[in-house]
Every structure is written in structure tokens, then in C-alpha cells.
Amino acid sequence: MTSSAILTHYTTVNACGRGLQATLDALVRGRSGLRPYDFGGSPLDTYIGRVAGVEESPLEEPFQSYDCRNNRLAKLALNCDGFAERVEAAKARYGPDRIGVIMGTSTSGVGEGEKAYLERATPTSPLPESFNFDHTHDFFSLPRFVSAYLGLSGPAMTVSAACASSNKVFADALQWMAAGLCDAVVVGGVDSLCHLTIRGFNALELLSRGPCRPNDARRSGISISEAAGFALIEPQADPTDERSQIALLGYGESSDAYHMSSPHPEGKGASLAMQAALANAGLAPGAIDYINLHGTGSTVNDRVEDLAIHGIFGGRTPTSSTKGWTGHALGAAGITEVVISCLCLEHGLVPGTLNMNEVDPDFRCAVQAETVARPLSRVLTNSFGFGGNNCSLVLGRAP
């Protein structure tokens, strides 16, 4: 790791609304952003987390060639909480060629590809000439757009590691800075609603009929959502910012190599990621004040995560899932929950587990039911994805 890595600014757009205040208000008031399915196509008996106003927010010149739902979400978030302005100030400090961009996504602009297939004249016709694969559907579309929009010319790349994508960007950012590739990094993740993921998870029988209920005894699946979030990582705190800034203390990554869509039944991959994050931060398990669970509402995944956490932390550290608020934003879940963890550190808050009526009686972790005010110094946040991709981050108050 670098000797110092600070999240000097961050922002999110998710189903709870646009910007930090909307998410904080939702957490405090217990207001979920989930809604009955209304994304078109044949009806589905499920709930989703949809960001309002995306359809009315097209990209205009000189970025019109990037126009797709995913990049629209990115632009909405870049313009929240003064984030773009903070990057502009960082450009003056480091130069645009010394700021990297690392984005996580699992869908990119696949929705544009879906529309292009539907617009073919016949099933065997070529895709319409208007379909701009490179700037919309391609997985590098997102960092290419973010770099162009922010006027950055440093190194850029995409991480697509399923639901761990936008946790892993933080690990890569620290490695880039340590290697001297750049002086600061814009990290983040964006995933937008599309039929590929919604119908795919429905085919896997993993969708919850009502709003997802992580850790509940009667949980029945996940609620697919969309979100965008960004953080600016710098080697030291910004003295001009009055906000409480957050230090990235450590990260841990692992790969189960067990099954394409199921975690190791003993939680071995999850355990390795959490243990590595603690070791990387130089902390014992008892130093963690709160754990933000991956907590999707899946019957198996929630059970395995509980097993892995109890094996390391025992049953005392408060844990909760915040997906009852935001839904599961897949490739953007990591950054969404990093930002939520930052808000928890900043405001002294331990979120409850929204929609959980009765904690699974087999669980041994301290699952938080209600949101409470409590000073926090260090938080661990988990993101575990298909293919056995696991990443845990440790965040704390900046010195």
C-alpha cells in the first residue's frame, strides 16, 4: 500500500436518490428506494431499484456518442456533491495526465446492444449503423467517458469482476499509486438496469417477489438495481475540505474457484478476503466497529457470509446489509456501499437491515435490526461476486 490513501471526496446516485444527502436521509428515515418492477418487457413479479430521471437525461455534445443508460448514470453522479469540481481542483495540483481512472461495471451499456438487436429489420439482419458499440456497449466505454468528461489523460481501465467490481477498483488504485503510475485516482462503478441481468437472475430463480429481505428467516432472493458512485483517492487529505475525510486503510482480495454462481459453502473465499484486508491494514478483528455485509438476500449467500464473518470476528461486531435501501446494483454495489460506509463513519451511524423482520435463527453474527447512532472509527465492507470474486475493504477516519 501507499503510505497514505485518502478518499478526499465521494458521491453516489442510487435508488434512494441523487447525492449523499438523499442516501443519508434514506438511511436515517428507513426509506427504501425499491419499487415494483416497471422496466418494460413482459411483467415480472419482483422489485427493482431504479434511478429516477435517467430517461430524461441524455448526453449532449461533445459526449453524445457515449449516450447510453450507463453513461447517463455516470454523468448524474459526476455532477452530484461537487465531485467534478473536486476533480478539477485535483487536476490543478497533479496535472490531468497524473490522475488515473478505474471503473467497475458488470453491464456497461449492454442495454444499447439489446435495443440494437430489437431494431434489426429481420432476425438475420446486421445491427443498425447507428449502434456505437465502442462508446456504449463496450466495457471500456465507462472509463473512456469518465476520462473525457473530467478532462483526464492518465491511465484508465475497467474492472469487471461481477459484484466485486467496484470494490476491487480501490485495490488497483492503491497499486497504481504505489507503482508511481499516477498521483491520484478517480475510482467508481456504474451498473444500469438492463434485461440481460433482470431476466438472467429471474431464470436463475434468484429474484425476490417483494423488496429484498437480507438476513431474514424468510428471505427469498435479491432485488436488482442500478447505481453510480465515485471517489477521488489522493495521498493526503485536502486541507480546504471541511468534510470528515476517510482513509482507505486496507484491502483484501480472493477467488473461490469453487463454482460459477455459488460461494464456497464454508465461506473460504470470503474469509480469505476479510483476513487479507485486516492484515493489509495492520488491524486485529476487534478493531472493526461495523461490517457492511454483501448481504444480497439470497438464501445461500447470506448464510455463507454469516459463517465466514463469525469465524473471524465472532458474534460481537455489529453487521448489517444496506441492500434493503438500494437493492443489489451488481457491479456498482461495491462503490455504493463504500460511500454508505463513509457516511456511517462521517455521521456516526450503524444502519439497520431494512425489511428484515426476523433474523435467520441459524445466524451467529450480530445482525443489526434498527439504525442507531454510534461513533465509528473503522468499518469493513464486503463485496462478493459470481465466479468466486471476493473483495473486502477497511475504511477509517483520516488522521
N, C-alpha and C positions, 0 to 999 in steps of 0.2 A: 504493500500500500504506500501511497504518498504519505508524507509526514502529517499532512492536514488536508482534509477534503470537506468543504462546507457547501450545503445546499443554500446558496445565498438568496434564491428566490424560487418559487414554485407556484403552480396553478393547476386547476382541473376543471373540466366540463364533463358532467355525467348526468345520469337520470334525475339527480336531485336538483340540478340547475347549473348555471354558469358561474364559475368563480368560487373562491374559497369561502366567502360568507354564506353562499347558498348551501354548500355542503356542511359547514359548521352548524347552521341553523337547523338543517335536517337532522343531524346527529343529536342536537340538544333537544329538539322538539319531538323526536321519534317519528318523523315524517318520511315515509318510504317514497322513492321515485318510481317504483314498479307500477305497471298498468296492464290491463287486459290486452292481449295480442291485437295489434292494429297495423301490421306492417304489410298488408296486401297478400295476394295469392289466396289459396284456399284457407278457410278459417282454421285456427289451432286453439285448443283448449289449454292455454298457458298464459303466463305473464311475462312481459319483457321490460327492459329499462331503455326507454327511447329518449333521446335528447330532443327537446322541442326546438323547432325553427330551423333545422338543418336544410330542409327543402327550400326554404326562402332565403338561403344564404349562399348563392352561387359565387364562385371565384371569378373575378373580373380581370381584365388585362392589367399587368402583363402576365398574370398567372392563370389565365383562362384554360390553357392547355392541360393544367393539372386538375381541372374541375371534376371531382367525384365526391361521394359522401364522406370518404375517409379524410381527404384533404380539407374538405369544408369543416369537419370537426376539428382538425388540427388548427385551422385559421381561427376558429371561435376561441379555442383555448389560448393561442398565442396572443390574442388581444384582450385576455382577461387579466386582472390583477396587475396591470402594468408590466407584464412579463416581457413583451417585445422591447419596451423601453429599457428594462434592466439589461437585456442583451446588448442593446445599442450602447449603453454605458460601458459594458464589458469590452465591446469592440474598441472603444477608445483606450482602454487600459492595455489590451493584449494585441490588438490588430485582428482583422477578420480572418486572416489565414492561420491564426493560432487558437481558434475556438473550434472544437470538433462537434459533430452531431452524430448521436447514436440513438436510433429509434427502434422500438419494439412493436411488432404487429403480427397478427396471425391471419388477417384477412386482406390487408391493404385495400385496394379498390376493386376487389372481386365483384362487387355489385355492378360495376361498369361492364365487366365481362358477361355477367348474367343478362344485362339489358341488351348487349350486343348480340348474344345468341338469339334472344327473342325477336330482334329486329331483322333477322335474316329473311330474305324473300322466300326461301324454301329450306327444308332441313339440310339440304346439301349445299346451299349457297355459302359463299365466303362471308366472313364477318364484314359489317359495313365499314366503308373507308373512314367514317367519322370516328371510329373507335381508336383511341390513342392508348395503346397498351403500355408503352414505356412510361407515360406520365400519369397513368391512373391505376391500372391493374397490377403492374409490375411491383415487386416487393421493395425495390429501391425508390419507388415513386415518393414515398413519405419523406425520407431524409433528403431527397433531392428537392422536394418542395419546401421543406422547412429551411434548408440552407439558402435557397433562393429568396424566400420570403424575408428572412432575417439578414440577408446580405452577408452570409458567412462563406468562407472559401477554404476552411480547414478540412481535415479528413472527415468522411461521413460513411456510415454503413447502417444496415438493417440487421436486427436480431429477430429471428423468427423461431422461437422455441416454445410454441404453444402458449399455455397460460403463464409460463415463467418469463416470457419475452421481456417485458418492461421492468422486471426486477434485475434481469441479467445485464441490462444496459449500464447499470451502476457499476457492476464489477468491471466491465470492459472500459468504462470511463476512467476508473482509477488506474487501470493498467496502462491506458494511453498516456495519462498524465505522468505516471511513474517512468515510462519509457521516453518521455520528452517529445512525444508526437504533437502535443498541444499543451496549452497553459490552462485552458478551461474547456468544459464540455457542456453542451445542451443535450440533456437526455430526456427521454419520454417514451410515450407509447400512445397509439391510436388504433382502435378497432371499431368498425362501424357495423351496424346491423346489415345482414345480407341473408338471402335464402339458403345459401350453402351451409352456413353454421346452424341456422334455426332448424331447417329441415333435417340436417345431418344429426343433430342432437336428438331431434324428435324420433328419427329412425333408430337411434340407439336406446330409445325409451328412457332418456335421462332428463326430460323436461318436467318441471313441477306444474301441476294444473293451477295451483294458486301461487301467490308470491312465495318465493323460496323460504324455507324454514331451517337454516343451518343449525345443526346440533340438536334439533328437536327429535323427540322419540318417534314422531310420526312424519319425519321429513320424507319427501318423495322425489326430489330432484332439484335441478337448477333453474334459474331464470336468466336467460340470455339477455345481455345488454350491450350498450355501446358507450364509449367514453374516450376522452383525450386528456392527457396531462403532460406537463413538462417541469423540469427542474434545471437550474443553472448550477453547475458544480464548479467551484473555484478553490484555489489552495488556501485561501484565508477569508475571514468574514469581511463583509462590506461595511466599513465604519459609518457610511452615510445612511444605512438602513436601520430604522428604529425597531423593526420586527425582531422577534426572537429567532435567530438563525439556527439551523440544525446541522450537526456534524454527522457525516457518514463514517461510522466507527469500524465497520467490518462487513464482510460478505462471505457467503459460503455457497458453493455450487456442487451438485452431484447428478449422477444419472443412474436411475434404477437398472436399466437394461433388463427389465422384467417382463413388461407387456406393453403393447401399443397404447392401450387406453386405460389400464388399471394400475394403480400403485402397488408396490411390493406389499403383501399382506401384513408384514411385520413392520412396515414403515421404515425400512432400512435406508432408502434414498433420502427420505425426509429427515431422518435422524442425522445422516452424514452432512447434509446441507446446514442444519442448525448448529451442529458441533463445529463445523468449519467456520461458520460466521462468528461464533463465540471465540474460537481460537484466534481468528484473524483480528478480532477486536481486543484480544487480551483480557477477556472477561470470563468470570465464572457464571454458571446459570443463575445464581442468586442475585446477580447484578441487574437482571432484566426485570423491569417493573410491569410490563404489559406485553402480551403477544397478540398481534393481529393475525388471526388464523386465515389460511387459504379458504377454509370453510364454505364450500360451494352449496351445501345442502344435499349432495349426493350421499346415499346411504353408506357406501363403502369408503369413499374418500374422507368423510368426516370422522369415521371410526378409526381409520388408519392414522390420520393426523393426531387424534387424541392419544392413540397408543404411543406414537413417536415422541410427542411432547412430554407425556408423563414419564417416559423412560429417561428423559434428560432433566426436566425441571421438577418432577414430582407433581403434587396436586395443589400447590400454593400460589403460583404465579397467575394472576388474572388473565384470561383469554377471552376472545370474542371474535365473531365473524361480522363484518360490516356489509356483506353482500345482500342482506335483507333491505338495505337502503339503496344500493347502487345496482344490484344484480351482478352477474358474472360477465365482465367485459373482456374476457379471454385475454388476448394479447395486451390489452390496456388495463387489466386487473392489477398488475403489479404497481404501476405508477399511480393508479387511483388510490391504492391502499398505502403507498408510501406517503402521498400527500395527506391522507387521513391520519396517518401516524404522526406526521409533522404537526398537524392541527392539534392532535392529542397532547403532544409534548408542549406545544406553544400555549395551550389554554388549560392544561391540567385536567384532562378528560379521559376516562376509560369508557368507551362505548359499550352498550349492552349488545345483545344479539337479537336484533329486531325479528319479530314473527315467531320467536321460539317460545312456545307455551309451556313445554315440559322437557327439560334436558334429558337426553338419552340416559336411561338408568345405568347403562354399562360404561358410561364415560367416567374417567377418573380425574380429568383436569378441572380446574376452577373456571368453569364457563360462566361468564358474566351475563346475567339476565337483563339488568337495567343499567342505563347510563349513569355514571356517578362522577362527581368532581373529585379529582385526586391528583396531587402533584406527581409528575413523572420525570425521571432523569434519562432512562434508556428504554427503548422499545425494539422488539424483534418483529419483523413482518415476513410472512411466508408466501411464496407462490410456487405451486406445484402443477406441472402440466402433463399432457399426453406425451407418450414416448419416454416417460421417466425423467423429464426435465424438472429439476428442483433448484430453487434459489432462495436463500434467506438473507436478509439484511438487518444490521443493527444500526439504529439511529439514536442520537442523543443530543442534548443541549450543547450548543457550541460554547467553548470556553471563552 
